[in-house]
Amino acid sequence: MIFGIGTDLIETRRIRSAIEKTPSFAEKIYTREEQRYCEAQKAGKYQSYAARYAAKEAFFKALGTGYRYGMAFKEIEVINNDLGKPEIKVSGVAGTFVAEQHITKIHITLSHTKETAVAFVILETAGSTGTQ
């Protein structure tokens, strides 16, 4: 069954400005692996940062809690599998909350242009096959 859905849209320039003006922003929001990935994108690094920020926001919206209960943005990590498909790994307080809610699958899609990034997240609970 679907537990929740979330989406977020962000302007790339807002993330670029936050990273350039406040170096601790990237440390607070992104894991080291996410930072490594984004920095390796060269010309598209701020789009990658923005897409990951949107994913974290969309994830919190899908939880239905927003950014509460001691959860941290760094506990929501966007990684790419071997084929480049984005996936979310959850840890810490957010991971505990996900387990308590019996969320078994996290679906994510990301997209961006030079100016904006968007993410969409669907959370499923145990018992859902995803094929109905």
C-alpha positions in Angstrom: 0.0 0.0 0.0 1.1 3.5 -0.6 2.1 5.2 2.7 2.7 8.6 1.2 3.8 10.7 -1.8 5.9 13.8 -1.9 7.2 16.2 -4.5 9.5 19.2 -4.4 10.7 21.8 -7.0 13.6 24.1 -6.3 15.5 26.7 -8.2 19.1 25.7 -8.8 20.4 29.3 -8.1 19.0 29.1 -4.5 21.1 26.0 -3.8 24.1 27.4 -5.5 23.8 30.6 -3.5 23.5 28.7 -0.2 26.6 26.6 -0.9 28.7 29.5 -2.1 27.7 31.9 0.7 27.6 29.4 3.6 30.1 26.5 3.2 28.6 24.7 6.2 25.3 24.4 4.3 26.6 21.5 2.2 28.1 19.8 5.3 24.7 20.1 7.1 22.5 18.9 4.2 24.5 16.4 2.1 26.5 13.2 3.0 30.1 13.0 1.9 29.1 10.6 -0.8 26.5 13.0 -2.2 29.0 15.8 -2.1 31.5 13.7 -4.0 28.9 12.8 -6.6 27.8 16.4 -7.1 31.3 17.8 -7.3 32.2 15.2 -9.9 29.4 16.5 -12.2 31.5 19.7 -13.0 29.2 21.9 -15.1 26.1 20.3 -13.6 27.1 20.1 -10.0 24.6 22.7 -8.8 21.8 20.9 -10.6 22.8 17.7 -8.9 22.9 19.4 -5.5 19.5 20.9 -6.2 18.0 17.6 -7.3 19.2 15.9 -4.1 17.9 18.7 -1.9 14.5 18.4 -3.7 14.6 14.6 -3.0 15.1 15.1 0.7 12.2 17.6 0.9 10.0 15.3 -1.1 10.9 12.4 1.2 9.9 14.4 4.3 6.6 15.3 2.6 5.9 11.7 1.7 6.5 10.8 5.4 3.8 13.3 6.3 5.9 14.6 9.1 7.9 17.3 7.4 11.3 18.0 8.9 10.5 17.1 12.5 11.3 14.8 15.4 15.0 15.2 15.3 15.4 14.0 11.7 18.3 15.4 9.7 18.7 16.0 6.0 21.9 14.0 6.0 19.9 10.9 7.2 18.2 10.9 3.7 21.0 10.0 1.2 20.4 9.9 -2.5 22.7 7.4 -4.2 22.8 6.1 -7.8 22.8 2.4 -8.5 25.1 0.8 -11.2 22.7 1.9 -14.0 22.5 5.5 -12.6 19.0 5.2 -11.2 18.6 7.3 -8.0 17.8 5.5 -4.8 17.3 6.7 -1.2 19.1 5.3 1.8 17.7 6.3 5.2 19.5 6.2 8.5 19.4 7.7 12.0 16.1 9.0 13.4 14.6 9.0 10.0 15.5 5.4 9.4 14.0 4.4 12.7 10.8 6.3 11.8 10.7 4.5 8.5 11.1 1.1 10.1 8.4 1.9 12.7 6.0 2.8 9.9 6.8 -0.5 8.2 7.9 1.3 5.0 9.5 -1.3 2.8 10.0 0.5 -0.5 11.1 4.0 -1.5 10.6 5.1 -5.1 12.3 8.2 -6.3 12.6 10.1 -9.6 14.7 13.2 -10.2 14.9 15.6 -13.0 16.5 19.0 -13.6 17.1 21.8 -16.0 19.8 24.4 -15.7 17.3 26.5 -13.6 15.3 24.1 -11.6 15.3 20.6 -10.1 12.3 18.4 -9.2 12.0 15.2 -7.2 9.1 12.8 -6.6 9.0 10.2 -3.9 6.6 7.4 -3.2 6.7 5.4 0.0 5.2 1.9 0.3 4.4 -0.2 3.3 4.7 -3.9 3.8 2.1 -6.0 1.9 2.1 -3.8 -1.2 3.2 -5.6 -4.4 3.3 -2.5 -6.6 1.5 -4.4 -9.3 -2.2 -4.1 -9.1 
